[in-house]
Amino acid sequence: MDPSMGGHDGPKTELELAVLGALFTESPIGLHVLDPRLNLVRFNRAARHIRAFPLDDAMGRHPREWAGDFYSGVFETTLRDVLSTGVAVLDIEARGHLTPGAPETVLSISTFRLEDPAGGVLGVMAAIVDVTGQHRAAARLELLERANGHIGTTLDIFRTAQEFAEVMVPALADVVAVEVLDSVLRGEVPAPGAVFEHGALRCTGVSSSLPEPVGRLPAIGEAIGLMFGTPFAQSLSDLRPRIVTELTADTGWPNREAVRGRRMLEAGAHSLLVLPLAARGAVLGVAHCYRNRTPGAFDGDDLALASDLADRVALCLDNARLYTRERSAARILQLSLRPAQVMGHSAVETAYSYFPLGAGGDWFDVIPLSGARVALVTGDTAGRGLRAAATMGEVRAAIGALAVLDLTPDEVLHRLHALVTRLRGERPEHMDPADDDPSDENTTCLYLVYSPVTRRCAVASAGHPPPVVASPDGRVEHATVPVGPSLGRGLPKYGTAEFELTEGSVLLLSNTAMLRSVSGDAQEQLDSVTDALLPTNQPLQEMCDEVLYRLAPHKAESDDAVLLLARTRVLGPDQVRSWTLANRPASAGEARDAVEGALAEWGLEQHAFTASLVVSELVTNAIRYADGDIGLRLILDGPVLVCEVTDDSSTAPHLRYAEDVDEGGRGLYLTWQVSRRWGTRPEPRGKTIWAELALSDDD
């Protein structure tokens, strides 16, 4: 028998002898037999392989003499409790270090009391297994799972880098710093092999297990140069991770590395990992991790785990870079598509504020219409990026084209709905992962038309909050507008609301992120802007800015904030003349006389011939094709004279190019030749043909 087993009286049967022999010669579990005074009296072969307990001269000695720091704490308490109570204890963990500064070793210990047939206490047996490998594997798995849930929660480069640093500390390292190339922060990446041509690395994330003195850690945003002949430069060049198991002042390169190396030496770092950050063929930066408080150097397993995590964070950083690039492109596209400036209009005085919090598809427009009217439009597309900005451009261009047709607001939205539905159906099912999810698209629009002649306002909504109306008498309220479905969603059922506005009223239009009255918080919105909108005769831009300050979302990742304010004007009798003419041939002459008289009163006699010619031709056409009375109206709209003829015929006129031998067909041709622009618009009964005549050479 193995002499290390110590003395024994021997088992009573062959089976008992076989079991005892197997336990002490073949069992992979280390067995230690202690007497009632806890002195070691016997152990098996497997116990010799537990490096934590050197047993060469341990026989007859107490564990405190051969178990080192593993005995203190839970191991000692458990042995004494089991000896006194007889209750077995399974799988307790004892932790300690084989030598000072060595990595931690974890032992799993199970103990039970040994008794004779009469119940007398003979001692305690401890079954011990070194579970350091399993414990480290479980810790690595836990770290990977935690990294999956905590890294890449946003598309922000700085936040992603910080998340990586915080996950690594203190689970793997005492200090972690993440540095990316400046070009990455702009959404760009250097070409392979050109890392040193793209400037310094910039710190985007740093974490330490304990507070470090000021200046020992890089500051977020700090730019640090890159030197040749260091692990950082080598890792960025060949994209291979590096491990420095022993980092001292004698290593060489830390003394030449004036920033990173000096800081590491001052912090007492003794082991270093350098991890290149690269994804999709793009070089992004480098992460470095060191230990200065945790005993034991990094090993191959640590390097493999850290490299895996670095690959994951690199992919997240590249996603953030792509988002930054797309967001910048979307912002440029968005700014190029919105009106560079809003021109003055006789119908309304306008002011707007635009606060670019995101890169979405929010827009507004002010579109001049015939008859001195104006269309005020606002809308947005859910989501961000190029797709939202492109959708905004498509819808805005379509509205501009439809506005020329002088359709009613609900008819404009019906046609827009059909267009957006068709465009959405043409998009490919498989898109770039960086694009916004098409399921998140929700395009809304508010279309409002105001006439300074009648003071009438017509408005329709496609899933957009109605405008806020502030009246000179002190009332501030949401206009009552039927809200139809968003463009391209559901059945296109839109209605137009009409109401009259007092001169000097202020209309407030915005994107849905600013006014969400559709969702039921209308009164809260009104309360927040009432003081800013009253009195209505304040400087309009100051009013607009104040409303923005009160309504703008406070979160930096919110949607854009778009506001449009319009103060209504009215064209009085000194700018408008209207007549009703009977449907008879003599009415053409009466129309000429009326026009000449009105222009004489306005001091515009020099334009009487052109205006009377246009009016005569339009009235003659109305007499020929209509049955009822004919309406004639002149509008003096600044440097433009608007001539309008209304009849009850729904037949749309067409421009013809008459031959020399033709006796007719020249009326609209003449109108086109002498007018700045002309067109028709539908009326509830019939149509109106209008022509604009320039009153100055500049027009």
C-alpha positions as CSV (number, residue, x, y, z in Angstrom):
1,M,0.0,0.0,0.0
2,D,1.1,3.6,-0.7
3,P,3.0,4.8,2.4
4,S,1.4,8.2,1.9
5,M,-1.9,6.7,3.0
6,G,-0.6,6.4,6.6
7,G,-1.5,3.6,9.0
8,H,-4.9,1.8,9.2
9,D,-6.3,-1.4,10.8
10,G,-7.6,-2.5,7.4
11,P,-11.1,-3.1,6.1
12,K,-13.1,-6.2,7.2
13,T,-14.2,-7.4,3.7
14,E,-12.7,-7.6,0.3
15,L,-15.3,-5.1,-1.1
16,E,-14.4,-2.6,1.6
17,L,-10.8,-3.1,0.8
18,A,-11.4,-2.5,-2.9
19,V,-13.4,0.6,-2.3
20,L,-10.8,2.1,0.0
21,G,-8.1,1.3,-2.4
22,A,-9.9,2.9,-5.3
23,L,-10.6,6.1,-3.3
24,F,-7.0,6.5,-2.3
25,T,-5.3,5.4,-5.6
26,E,-7.7,5.9,-8.5
27,S,-10.1,8.7,-7.5
28,P,-9.6,12.0,-9.4
29,I,-10.8,13.9,-6.3
30,G,-8.3,14.9,-3.7
31,L,-9.2,13.4,-0.3
32,H,-7.8,14.6,3.0
33,V,-8.5,12.8,6.3
34,L,-8.1,14.9,9.4
35,D,-8.3,13.7,13.0
36,P,-10.5,15.3,15.7
37,R,-7.7,17.9,16.3
38,L,-7.8,18.6,12.5
39,N,-4.3,17.2,11.9
40,L,-3.8,15.5,8.6
41,V,-3.6,11.7,9.0
42,R,-4.2,10.5,5.5
43,F,-4.6,11.6,1.8
44,N,-4.9,10.0,-1.6
45,R,-2.8,10.3,-4.8
46,A,-5.1,12.9,-6.3
47,A,-4.5,15.2,-3.3
48,R,-0.8,15.5,-4.4
49,H,-1.9,17.2,-7.6
50,I,-3.6,20.0,-5.9
51,R,-0.9,22.7,-6.1
52,A,-2.6,24.8,-3.5
53,F,-1.7,22.3,-0.8
54,P,1.9,21.1,-0.8
55,L,1.8,17.8,1.2
56,D,5.3,16.6,1.3
57,D,5.7,17.2,5.0
58,A,2.1,17.8,5.9
59,M,1.4,14.5,7.7
60,G,0.4,15.1,11.3
61,R,0.2,18.8,10.9
62,H,-2.7,21.3,11.1
63,P,-4.1,22.8,7.9
64,R,-3.0,26.3,9.0
65,E,0.6,25.0,8.5
66,W,0.2,23.6,4.9
67,A,-3.0,25.2,3.5
68,G,-1.8,28.7,3.4
69,D,-4.3,31.5,3.0
70,F,-6.8,29.0,1.6
71,Y,-7.5,27.8,5.2
72,S,-8.5,31.2,6.6
73,G,-12.1,32.1,6.3
74,V,-14.7,29.7,5.0
75,F,-12.5,26.6,4.9
76,E,-11.6,26.8,8.6
77,T,-15.1,27.6,9.7
78,T,-16.6,24.7,7.7
79,L,-14.1,22.1,9.1
80,R,-14.9,23.2,12.7
81,D,-18.7,23.2,12.1
82,V,-18.7,19.8,10.5
83,L,-16.5,18.3,13.2
84,S,-18.9,19.6,15.9
85,T,-22.3,19.2,14.3
86,G,-21.8,16.2,12.0
87,V,-23.7,18.0,9.2
88,A,-21.9,17.5,5.9
89,V,-21.2,20.6,3.7
90,L,-20.9,20.4,0.0
91,D,-19.2,22.5,-2.6
92,I,-18.0,25.5,-0.7
93,E,-15.4,27.7,-2.5
94,A,-12.0,28.6,-0.9
95,R,-10.0,31.2,-2.7
96,G,-6.3,32.0,-2.4
97,H,-3.0,32.5,-4.1
98,L,-0.3,30.0,-4.6
99,T,2.4,32.7,-4.3
100,P,2.1,36.4,-3.6
101,G,1.1,38.1,-6.8
102,A,-0.1,34.9,-8.5
103,P,-3.5,34.7,-10.1
104,E,-6.3,33.6,-7.8
105,T,-7.0,29.9,-7.4
106,V,-10.4,28.6,-6.6
107,L,-11.0,25.3,-4.8
108,S,-14.3,23.4,-4.3
109,I,-14.4,21.7,-1.0
110,S,-16.9,19.1,0.4
111,T,-16.6,17.9,4.0
112,F,-18.2,15.3,6.2
113,R,-17.5,13.8,9.6
114,L,-16.0,10.3,10.2
115,E,-17.6,8.2,13.0
116,D,-17.1,4.7,14.4
117,P,-20.0,2.2,14.7
118,A,-20.8,3.5,18.1
119,G,-21.0,7.1,16.9
120,G,-17.7,8.2,18.2
121,V,-16.0,11.0,16.2
122,L,-12.9,9.8,14.4
123,G,-12.3,13.0,12.3
124,V,-13.2,14.8,9.2
125,M,-12.7,14.0,5.5
126,A,-12.4,16.9,3.0
127,A,-12.9,16.2,-0.8
128,I,-11.1,19.0,-2.7
129,V,-11.2,19.8,-6.4
130,D,-9.4,22.6,-8.2
131,V,-12.1,24.5,-10.1
132,T,-10.0,27.5,-11.1
133,G,-10.4,26.6,-14.8
134,Q,-14.2,26.2,-14.7
135,H,-14.5,29.3,-12.6
136,R,-12.5,31.4,-15.1
137,A,-14.5,29.9,-18.0
138,A,-17.8,30.8,-16.3
139,A,-16.5,34.3,-15.6
140,R,-15.5,34.7,-19.2
141,L,-18.9,33.5,-20.4
142,E,-20.6,35.9,-18.0
143,L,-18.4,38.7,-19.3
144,L,-19.4,37.9,-22.9
145,E,-23.1,37.9,-22.0
146,R,-22.8,41.2,-20.2
147,A,-20.9,42.7,-23.1
148,N,-23.7,41.5,-25.5
149,G,-26.3,43.4,-23.5
150,H,-24.2,46.6,-22.7
151,I,-22.1,47.3,-25.7
152,G,-23.6,49.0,-28.7
153,T,-26.9,50.2,-27.1
154,T,-26.7,53.5,-29.1
155,L,-25.2,54.6,-32.4
156,D,-22.9,57.1,-30.7
157,I,-19.2,56.4,-31.0
158,F,-18.2,57.9,-27.6
159,R,-21.0,56.1,-25.8
160,T,-20.1,52.8,-27.5
161,A,-16.5,53.1,-26.6
162,Q,-17.3,54.0,-23.0
163,E,-19.6,50.9,-22.7
164,F,-16.8,48.7,-23.8
165,A,-14.4,50.2,-21.3
166,E,-16.9,49.8,-18.5
167,V,-17.6,46.2,-19.3
168,M,-13.9,45.3,-19.3
169,V,-13.2,46.9,-15.9
170,P,-12.7,45.3,-13.4
171,A,-13.7,41.9,-14.9
172,L,-10.5,41.7,-17.1
173,A,-8.4,44.7,-16.5
174,D,-7.8,47.6,-14.0
175,V,-7.7,50.3,-16.6
176,V,-9.0,50.4,-20.2
177,A,-8.8,53.2,-22.7
178,V,-10.3,53.3,-26.2
179,E,-8.9,55.6,-28.9
180,V,-10.3,56.0,-32.4
181,L,-8.9,57.9,-35.4
182,D,-10.2,61.5,-35.9
183,S,-11.5,60.5,-39.3
184,V,-13.8,57.9,-37.8
185,L,-15.5,60.6,-35.8
186,R,-16.3,62.3,-39.1
187,G,-17.7,59.1,-40.5
188,E,-14.7,58.3,-42.6
189,V,-12.0,55.6,-42.4
190,P,-8.4,55.6,-43.7
191,A,-7.3,53.4,-46.5
192,P,-5.3,50.3,-45.5
193,G,-1.7,51.1,-44.6
194,A,-2.4,54.8,-44.3
195,V,-3.2,55.0,-40.5
196,F,-0.3,57.4,-39.7
197,E,-1.4,59.8,-42.4
198,H,-4.8,60.5,-40.7
199,G,-3.6,62.4,-37.6
200,A,-3.9,61.5,-34.0
201,L,-5.9,59.0,-32.1
202,R,-8.6,60.5,-29.9
203,C,-9.8,59.1,-26.6
204,T,-13.4,58.1,-26.8
205,G,-13.8,55.9,-23.7
206,V,-11.9,55.3,-20.5
207,S,-12.6,53.4,-17.3
208,S,-10.6,52.5,-14.1
209,S,-11.4,50.1,-11.3
210,L,-10.3,52.8,-8.8
211,P,-10.0,56.6,-9.1
212,E,-6.7,57.6,-10.6
213,P,-4.9,60.9,-10.0
214,V,-5.6,63.6,-12.5
215,G,-3.4,63.4,-15.6
216,R,-2.7,59.7,-15.2
217,L,-5.7,58.7,-17.4
218,P,-6.5,60.2,-20.9
219,A,-9.4,62.6,-20.9
220,I,-12.4,61.9,-23.2
221,G,-11.7,63.8,-26.4
222,E,-8.0,64.1,-25.8
223,A,-5.9,63.6,-29.0
224,I,-2.7,61.6,-28.6
225,G,-0.1,61.1,-31.3
226,L,1.0,57.7,-32.5
227,M,4.7,56.7,-32.4
228,F,6.5,54.0,-34.4
229,G,8.1,51.2,-32.5
230,T,5.4,50.7,-30.0
231,P,2.7,47.9,-29.6
232,F,0.0,50.5,-30.4
233,A,1.6,51.3,-33.8
234,Q,2.3,47.6,-34.5
235,S,-1.2,46.5,-33.8
236,L,-2.7,49.3,-36.0
237,S,-0.3,48.3,-38.8
238,D,-0.9,44.5,-38.9
239,L,-4.3,44.4,-37.0
240,R,-3.0,41.8,-34.6
241,P,-3.5,42.0,-30.8
242,R,-0.4,42.3,-28.6
243,I,0.2,41.1,-25.0
244,V,3.0,42.4,-22.8
245,T,3.2,40.0,-19.8
246,E,5.8,42.0,-18.0
247,L,5.8,45.8,-18.3
248,T,8.6,47.6,-16.5
249,A,10.7,50.7,-17.0
250,D,13.4,48.4,-18.5
251,T,11.0,47.3,-21.3
252,G,12.3,50.1,-23.5
253,W,9.4,51.6,-25.5
254,P,7.3,52.9,-22.5
255,N,10.1,55.5,-21.8
256,R,10.0,56.6,-25.5
257,E,6.2,56.8,-25.5
258,A,5.8,60.2,-23.9
259,V,2.1,59.9,-23.1
260,R,0.7,56.4,-23.0
261,G,3.9,54.7,-21.8
262,R,4.7,57.3,-19.2
263,R,1.2,57.2,-17.8
264,M,1.3,53.4,-17.5
265,L,4.6,53.4,-15.7
266,E,3.4,56.1,-13.3
267,A,0.3,54.0,-12.6
268,G,2.4,50.9,-11.8
269,A,1.1,48.8,-14.7
270,H,2.7,45.4,-14.9
271,S,0.9,43.8,-17.8
272,L,-0.6,45.2,-21.0
273,L,-3.0,44.1,-23.8
274,V,-3.2,46.1,-27.0
275,L,-6.3,45.5,-29.2
276,P,-6.7,46.8,-32.7
277,L,-10.2,47.9,-33.6
278,A,-11.1,47.1,-37.2
279,A,-14.4,46.0,-38.9
280,R,-15.5,45.5,-42.5
281,G,-11.9,46.2,-43.6
282,A,-11.9,49.6,-41.9
283,V,-9.2,50.5,-39.4
284,L,-11.0,52.4,-36.5
285,G,-8.6,52.7,-33.7
286,V,-7.0,50.8,-30.8
287,A,-7.9,49.8,-27.2
288,H,-5.3,49.2,-24.5
289,C,-5.9,47.5,-21.2
290,Y,-3.5,47.1,-18.3
291,R,-3.3,45.7,-14.8
292,N,-1.7,47.6,-12.0
293,R,-3.7,46.4,-9.0
294,T,-4.8,42.9,-10.0
295,P,-2.0,40.4,-9.3
296,G,-0.9,38.2,-12.2
297,A,-0.2,39.1,-15.8
298,F,-2.5,38.7,-18.7
299,D,-2.4,35.2,-20.3
300,G,-3.4,33.7,-23.6
301,D,-6.9,33.1,-22.5
302,D,-7.3,36.8,-21.5
303,L,-5.9,37.9,-24.8
304,A,-8.4,35.6,-26.7
305,L,-11.3,36.9,-24.7
306,A,-10.3,40.6,-25.0
307,S,-9.8,40.1,-28.7
308,D,-13.3,38.7,-29.1
309,L,-14.8,41.6,-27.2
310,A,-12.7,44.1,-29.3
311,D,-14.0,42.6,-32.5
312,R,-17.6,43.1,-31.2
313,V,-17.0,46.7,-30.1
314,A,-15.3,47.4,-33.4
315,L,-18.4,46.3,-35.3
316,C,-20.5,48.5,-33.1
317,L,-18.2,51.4,-33.6
318,D,-18.3,51.0,-37.3
319,N,-22.1,50.9,-37.2
320,A,-21.9,54.2,-35.3
321,R,-19.5,55.5,-37.9
322,L,-21.8,54.6,-40.8
323,Y,-24.7,56.2,-38.9
324,T,-22.7,59.4,-38.4
325,R,-21.8,59.5,-42.1
326,E,-25.4,58.8,-43.2
327,R,-26.7,61.3,-40.7
328,S,-24.3,64.0,-42.0
329,A,-25.3,63.2,-45.6
330,A,-29.0,63.3,-44.6
331,R,-28.6,66.6,-42.8
332,I,-26.9,68.1,-45.9
333,L,-29.6,66.8,-48.1
334,Q,-32.3,67.9,-45.7
335,L,-30.9,71.5,-45.5
336,S,-30.5,71.7,-49.2
337,L,-34.2,70.6,-49.8
338,R,-35.8,73.0,-47.3
339,P,-36.4,76.6,-48.3
340,A,-33.1,78.6,-47.9
341,Q,-35.3,81.6,-47.1
342,V,-38.9,82.4,-47.0
343,M,-39.8,85.3,-49.3
344,G,-42.2,87.9,-48.3
345,H,-45.8,87.6,-49.3
346,S,-48.7,90.1,-49.4
347,A,-51.0,87.5,-47.8
348,V,-49.0,86.8,-44.7
349,E,-45.9,87.8,-42.8
350,T,-43.9,84.7,-42.0
351,A,-41.1,83.7,-39.6
352,Y,-39.7,80.3,-39.0
353,S,-37.3,78.5,-36.6
354,Y,-35.5,75.3,-37.4
355,F,-33.7,73.4,-34.7
356,P,-31.8,70.3,-36.1
357,L,-31.8,67.9,-33.2
358,G,-31.8,64.9,-35.5
359,A,-31.6,64.2,-39.3
360,G,-35.2,63.3,-40.0
361,G,-37.6,64.2,-42.7
362,D,-39.3,67.3,-41.2
363,W,-40.1,70.2,-43.6
364,F,-42.2,73.3,-44.2
365,D,-42.9,75.4,-47.2
366,V,-44.6,78.7,-48.2
367,I,-46.0,78.5,-51.7
368,P,-47.5,81.6,-53.5
369,L,-50.8,80.7,-55.2
370,S,-53.0,82.6,-57.7
371,G,-55.2,85.4,-56.6
372,A,-52.7,86.7,-54.0
373,R,-53.3,83.5,-51.9
374,V,-50.7,81.5,-50.1
375,A,-50.2,77.9,-49.1
376,L,-48.6,77.1,-45.8
377,V,-47.3,73.5,-45.6
378,T,-45.6,71.5,-42.9
379,G,-45.0,67.8,-42.5
380,D,-42.6,65.1,-41.4
381,T,-41.5,61.6,-42.1
382,A,-40.7,59.3,-39.1
383,G,-37.2,57.9,-38.9
384,R,-33.9,59.4,-39.7
385,G,-31.2,59.3,-42.3
386,L,-31.1,59.4,-46.0
387,R,-34.4,57.6,-46.5
388,A,-36.3,60.0,-44.4
389,A,-34.7,63.0,-46.1
390,A,-35.3,61.6,-49.5
391,T,-38.9,61.0,-48.7
392,M,-39.2,64.6,-47.5
393,G,-37.7,65.8,-50.8
394,E,-40.1,63.7,-52.8
395,V,-43.2,64.8,-50.9
396,R,-42.2,68.4,-50.9
397,A,-41.5,68.4,-54.7
398,A,-44.9,66.8,-55.2
399,I,-46.7,69.4,-53.1
400,G,-45.0,72.1,-55.1
401,A,-46.3,70.6,-58.4
402,L,-49.8,70.0,-57.0
403,A,-50.0,73.5,-55.6
404,V,-49.7,75.0,-59.1
405,L,-53.0,73.2,-60.0
406,D,-54.8,75.2,-57.4
407,L,-56.6,72.2,-56.0
408,T,-58.4,72.2,-52.7
409,P,-56.4,71.1,-49.6
410,D,-58.2,67.7,-49.4
411,E,-57.7,67.0,-53.1
412,V,-53.9,67.8,-52.7
413,L,-53.7,65.3,-49.9
414,H,-55.6,62.6,-51.8
415,R,-53.1,62.9,-54.7
416,L,-50.2,62.9,-52.3
417,H,-51.5,59.8,-50.6
418,A,-51.6,58.0,-54.0
419,L,-48.0,59.1,-54.7
420,V,-46.6,58.0,-51.4
421,T,-48.3,54.7,-51.7
422,R,-46.8,54.1,-55.1
423,L,-43.3,55.2,-54.0
424,R,-43.4,52.9,-51.0
425,G,-44.4,50.0,-53.2
426,E,-41.4,50.6,-55.5
427,R,-38.8,50.4,-52.8
428,P,-36.8,47.1,-52.6
429,E,-37.6,44.7,-49.8
430,H,-34.0,44.2,-48.9
431,M,-32.2,47.4,-47.9
432,D,-28.9,48.4,-46.4
433,P,-28.7,47.7,-42.7
434,A,-27.8,51.3,-42.1
435,D,-31.1,52.5,-43.6
436,D,-34.0,53.2,-41.4
437,D,-36.6,50.5,-41.0
438,P,-39.3,51.1,-43.6
439,S,-41.9,49.9,-41.2
440,D,-41.2,53.0,-39.2
441,E,-42.0,55.4,-42.0
442,N,-45.0,57.6,-41.2
443,T,-45.4,60.6,-43.5
444,T,-47.7,63.3,-42.3
445,C,-48.7,66.6,-43.9
446,L,-50.7,69.7,-43.1
447,Y,-51.8,71.8,-46.1
448,L,-53.3,75.3,-45.5
449,V,-54.5,77.9,-48.0
450,Y,-55.2,81.5,-46.9
451,S,-56.7,84.3,-49.1
452,P,-56.1,87.9,-48.1
453,V,-59.0,89.0,-50.2
454,T,-61.7,86.9,-48.5
455,R,-59.8,86.3,-45.2
456,R,-60.9,82.7,-45.6
457,C,-58.5,79.8,-44.5
458,A,-58.9,76.3,-45.9
459,V,-56.9,73.5,-44.3
460,A,-56.6,69.7,-44.4
461,S,-54.5,67.2,-42.4
462,A,-52.9,63.8,-43.1
463,G,-52.1,62.6,-39.7
464,H,-50.6,66.0,-38.7
465,P,-51.5,68.2,-35.7
466,P,-53.8,71.1,-36.7
467,P,-52.5,74.6,-36.6
468,V,-52.7,76.9,-33.5
469,V,-54.6,80.1,-34.2
470,A,-53.9,83.2,-32.0
471,S,-56.4,86.0,-32.6
472,P,-55.8,89.7,-31.8
473,D,-58.7,89.5,-29.3
474,G,-56.5,87.2,-27.1
475,R,-57.9,83.8,-28.0
476,V,-55.4,81.0,-28.6
477,E,-56.8,77.7,-29.8
478,H,-56.3,74.7,-32.1
479,A,-58.2,75.0,-35.4
480,T,-60.8,72.4,-35.8
481,V,-59.5,70.3,-38.6
482,P,-60.6,66.7,-39.7
483,V,-57.4,64.6,-39.4
484,G,-57.1,61.9,-42.0
485,P,-54.7,59.0,-42.2
486,S,-50.9,59.5,-42.7
487,L,-49.8,59.6,-46.4
488,G,-49.6,56.1,-47.8
489,R,-51.4,54.5,-44.9
490,G,-55.0,53.3,-44.8
491,L,-57.8,54.7,-47.0
492,P,-57.4,58.3,-48.2
493,K,-60.2,60.0,-46.5
494,Y,-59.5,63.7,-46.1
495,G,-61.7,66.7,-45.5
496,T,-61.2,70.4,-45.7
497,A,-62.1,72.8,-42.9
498,E,-62.8,76.4,-43.7
499,F,-62.9,79.4,-41.3
500,E,-62.4,83.1,-41.4
501,L,-59.5,84.9,-39.8
502,T,-59.2,88.3,-38.4
503,E,-56.5,90.5,-39.8
504,G,-53.4,90.2,-37.7
505,S,-54.1,86.6,-36.6
506,V,-51.1,84.4,-36.1
507,L,-51.0,80.8,-37.4
508,L,-48.6,78.4,-35.8
509,L,-47.6,75.3,-37.8
510,S,-45.0,72.7,-36.7
511,N,-43.8,69.2,-37.1
512,T,-45.4,66.5,-35.0
513,A,-42.5,66.4,-32.6
514,M,-43.4,69.9,-31.5
515,L,-47.2,69.9,-31.4
516,R,-48.7,66.5,-30.5
517,S,-52.3,67.7,-30.0
518,V,-53.6,64.8,-32.0
519,S,-52.6,62.5,-29.2
520,G,-54.7,64.4,-26.7
521,D,-52.3,66.9,-24.9
522,A,-53.7,69.9,-26.8
523,Q,-54.5,72.0,-23.7
524,E,-51.0,71.5,-22.3
525,Q,-49.5,72.5,-25.6
526,L,-51.7,75.6,-25.8
527,D,-50.9,76.7,-22.2
528,S,-47.1,76.5,-23.0
529,V,-47.3,78.8,-26.0
530,T,-50.1,81.2,-25.2
531,D,-47.9,83.8,-23.5
532,A,-45.5,83.7,-26.4
533,L,-48.2,84.2,-29.0
534,L,-49.9,87.1,-27.3
535,P,-50.2,89.9,-28.1
536,T,-50.2,89.0,-31.8
537,N,-48.6,92.3,-32.8
538,Q,-45.1,91.4,-31.4
539,P,-42.1,91.0,-33.7
540,L,-42.9,87.7,-35.4
541,Q,-39.5,86.2,-35.4
542,E,-39.1,86.9,-31.7
543,M,-42.5,85.1,-31.1
544,C,-41.3,82.2,-33.2
545,D,-38.1,81.8,-31.3
546,E,-39.8,82.0,-28.0
547,V,-42.3,79.3,-29.0
548,L,-39.4,77.1,-30.1
549,Y,-37.7,77.5,-26.7
550,R,-40.8,76.4,-24.9
551,L,-41.7,73.5,-27.1
552,A,-38.4,72.1,-28.3
553,P,-37.6,68.6,-26.8
554,H,-34.9,68.6,-24.3
555,K,-33.3,65.3,-25.3
556,A,-30.4,65.7,-27.7
557,E,-31.5,62.6,-29.6
558,S,-35.0,63.8,-30.4
559,D,-36.5,64.7,-33.7
560,D,-35.9,68.0,-35.5
561,A,-37.9,71.0,-34.3
562,V,-39.6,72.9,-37.1
563,L,-41.8,76.0,-36.5
564,L,-43.6,78.2,-39.0
565,L,-45.5,81.3,-37.9
566,A,-47.7,83.4,-40.3
567,R,-49.4,86.6,-39.4
568,T,-52.4,87.3,-41.7
569,R,-52.8,90.4,-43.8
570,V,-55.9,91.6,-45.6
571,L,-56.2,93.3,-49.0
572,G,-58.7,96.2,-48.7
573,P,-60.9,98.1,-51.2
574,D,-57.9,100.1,-52.3
575,Q,-56.3,96.9,-53.6
576,V,-59.3,94.8,-54.8
577,R,-62.0,95.6,-57.4
578,S,-64.8,93.1,-58.4
579,W,-67.8,93.2,-60.8
580,T,-70.5,90.8,-61.9
581,L,-71.2,90.9,-65.6
582,A,-74.2,89.5,-67.5
583,N,-73.5,86.8,-70.0
584,R,-73.9,88.9,-73.2
585,P,-71.6,90.2,-75.9
586,A,-71.7,93.8,-74.6
587,S,-70.1,92.6,-71.3
588,A,-66.6,92.5,-73.0
589,G,-66.7,96.2,-73.5
590,E,-68.1,96.8,-70.0
591,A,-65.2,94.8,-68.6
592,R,-62.7,96.9,-70.5
593,D,-64.2,100.1,-69.2
594,A,-64.3,98.8,-65.6
595,V,-60.6,97.8,-65.8
596,E,-59.5,101.2,-67.3
597,G,-61.4,103.1,-64.6
598,A,-60.0,101.0,-61.7
599,L,-56.4,101.4,-63.0
600,A,-56.9,105.1,-63.4
601,E,-58.0,105.3,-59.7
602,W,-54.8,103.4,-58.7
603,G,-52.6,105.6,-60.9
604,L,-51.7,102.8,-63.3
605,E,-53.1,104.2,-66.5
606,Q,-49.9,103.1,-68.4
607,H,-51.0,99.5,-67.9
608,A,-54.6,100.0,-68.9
609,F,-54.2,98.8,-72.5
610,T,-52.6,95.5,-71.6
611,A,-54.9,94.8,-68.7
612,S,-58.1,95.6,-70.7
613,L,-56.8,93.4,-73.6
614,V,-56.4,90.4,-71.3
615,V,-59.7,90.9,-69.5
616,S,-61.5,91.4,-72.8
617,E,-60.2,88.1,-74.2
618,L,-61.0,86.2,-71.0
619,V,-64.5,87.6,-70.7
620,T,-65.2,86.9,-74.4
621,N,-64.2,83.2,-73.8
622,A,-66.5,83.1,-70.8
623,I,-69.4,84.5,-72.8
624,R,-68.8,81.9,-75.5
625,Y,-68.6,78.8,-73.3
626,A,-70.5,79.6,-70.1
627,D,-74.2,80.1,-69.4
628,G,-74.5,82.2,-66.2
629,D,-73.2,85.5,-65.0
630,I,-69.5,86.2,-65.2
631,G,-67.3,87.4,-62.3
632,L,-64.5,89.9,-62.8
633,R,-61.9,90.8,-60.2
634,L,-58.7,92.8,-60.1
635,I,-56.2,92.4,-57.3
636,L,-53.3,94.8,-56.8
637,D,-50.7,92.5,-55.3
638,G,-47.6,94.7,-54.8
639,P,-45.8,94.9,-58.2
640,V,-48.3,92.5,-59.8
641,L,-51.8,93.1,-61.1
642,V,-54.0,89.9,-61.0
643,C,-56.9,89.7,-63.4
644,E,-59.5,87.0,-62.7
645,V,-62.5,85.9,-64.7
646,T,-64.9,83.4,-63.2
647,D,-67.7,81.5,-65.0
648,D,-69.9,78.5,-64.4
649,S,-68.3,76.3,-67.1
650,S,-66.2,73.4,-65.9
651,T,-64.5,73.2,-69.3
652,A,-60.7,73.8,-68.9
653,P,-59.2,76.2,-71.4
654,H,-56.3,75.1,-73.6
655,L,-53.6,77.2,-75.2
656,R,-53.8,77.1,-79.0
657,Y,-51.4,78.3,-81.6
658,A,-53.6,79.7,-84.3
659,E,-52.6,79.8,-87.9
660,D,-52.6,83.0,-90.0
661,V,-55.8,82.0,-91.7
662,D,-57.7,81.1,-88.5
663,E,-60.3,83.5,-87.4
664,G,-60.1,82.6,-83.7
665,G,-58.1,80.7,-81.1
666,R,-55.8,83.6,-80.2
667,G,-57.4,84.7,-76.9
668,L,-55.3,82.6,-74.5
669,Y,-52.3,83.0,-76.7
670,L,-52.4,86.7,-76.3
671,T,-52.9,86.4,-72.6
672,W,-49.9,84.1,-72.4
673,Q,-47.8,86.6,-74.4
674,V,-48.5,89.6,-72.2
675,S,-48.8,88.0,-68.8
676,R,-46.1,87.0,-66.3
677,R,-48.0,83.8,-65.7
678,W,-51.5,82.6,-66.1
679,G,-53.7,79.5,-65.2
680,T,-57.0,78.2,-64.0
681,R,-58.3,77.0,-60.7
682,P,-61.5,75.0,-60.0
683,E,-64.3,76.6,-58.1
684,P,-67.3,75.0,-56.3
685,R,-69.2,75.9,-59.4
686,G,-67.2,76.4,-62.6
687,K,-63.7,77.8,-62.8
688,T,-61.6,80.9,-62.6
689,I,-59.1,81.9,-65.3
690,W,-56.4,84.2,-63.9
691,A,-53.5,86.2,-65.3
692,E,-50.7,88.1,-63.6
693,L,-49.4,91.3,-65.2
694,A,-46.1,92.8,-64.1
695,L,-46.3,96.4,-63.1
696,S,-42.5,97.0,-63.1
697,D,-39.7,96.2,-65.5
698,D,-38.0,94.0,-62.8
699,D,-40.9,91.5,-63.1
